[in-house]
Amino acid sequence: MKTTITKKEFESAEAKMVELLNIATQKGGFNLLTSKERASLHQYTKIVKVYEDVNFTIPMPQTLQGLIELKMYEKKLKQKELAKLLHTTDTKLSEIMHNKRKPSLSFIKAMNEVLGIDGNLLLKIA
């Protein structure tokens, strides 16, 4: 498969992929697609993925506050719930998020262990 996909190729592959997904839904599942339909769906999905990986990237937040907000969104957590997970108070978390307090080493360690954020990244931006 070529690594450069044009927008026109992407739109065509996406339309065909959606069409095959609708067929799978109507039939009652992917396992009911014919082998040709499954192969086509796989191929169109790869084309869409290659295009999206190049053209629809979301940059990683460059601030501690941005990382915290991203993780809250990903895990569908409220600030109070996140504070409890990180073994801190809601007030301290709020102060860190509003750049009124520097995060402690134990807070950064908790973000690494609980939220799975790379420790080197945390130390770099904290």
N, C-alpha and C positions, 0 to 999 in steps of 0.2 A: 504494500500500500504506500502511496506517495505521502510525504509528510506535509506538503503544502496543499491545503484545500481552499478553493475559492468560495466566496460567499454563495454563488449560484449553485455550486456542487453541494455545499452544506444545506442550503434550503431544499434542494431536490431530495437529498438523502434523508433529511428530517421529515419531509412530507411522506416519503415512502415508509420510513420507520413508524410514524404515527399510524399510517394505514395498516401496517402489519400488526401493530399493537391492538388496534381496533378489531382486526380479524381474530387475534388471539382471545380477546375479551368476549367476542361473540361466540367463539367456539367453546369457551369455558376454560381456557388456560393455554400456556405455552406448549405443554406436552401434546396438545391436539393439533398444533401446526404441522404441516407437512415438512419433510426434511429440507426441501427447497425453500420454503417460507422461513424456517429457522435459520438456515444459512444466510438468506438475504437479510433477515433482521439483524443477525450478528454483524454482517458487513456494513450495513447502514449505520448501526450503532457505533461501530469503530470510526467511521467517517465523521459522524457528529461529534464524538468524543475528541478526536484529533483537532477539529476546528475549534471546539469550545475551550479546550485546554490552552490554545494559543490566543484566542480572541476574547475570552471571558474570564480572565484571571482577576481575583480579588486580592489586592495587596495585603500583606500581613500588617497589623497595626504596629506603629513605631513608638507607641507610648505604653506605659504600664496601664494607664486608664483605658486605653483602647483595647488592650488584651483582656482586661477584666470585663469590659462590656461585651466583647466578642464571646468570651466563655459563658457569660450570663445568658447571652442570646442562644448559643449552641445548646446549652444544658437546660434552657427554659427556667432559669432561676431568678428569683427576686433577690434584691440586695441583702435582705435579712437572712434568706436561706443560704446564700453564698457565704456570708459572714460566719454562720454557724459551721458550715463545712470547713472553712479555713481556720476555725478555732480562734476567732477574733470577735470583737463587738461590732455591731452595726455602725456605731459612731466612728470607730477607727477606720473601718472600711470606707465609709463615706468621706472621711478626711483624706484618705489616700487617693480615692477616686477624684476628689476635687483639688488635688495637689497641695493640700494644706498640711500634710504629714508625710514624712519619708517612710517607706515600708521597712519594717524590721527584717532581719535575716530569717527569723522564724516564719514571718508572713511569706517571704519569697520562697522558702523551703516548702511551705504548705501549698503554694500555688504550683510548684513543680510536682509535688507528690499527689495532690488531690485533683488538680486540673490538667496535669500532664503537659504543662508548658516547659519547654526546654530551659534548663537552669542557666545555661550560658546566655541565652537571649534575655532572660529575666535580669541577670546581673548587668548586662550591657545597657539595658534601658532603664533600670531602676535608679 
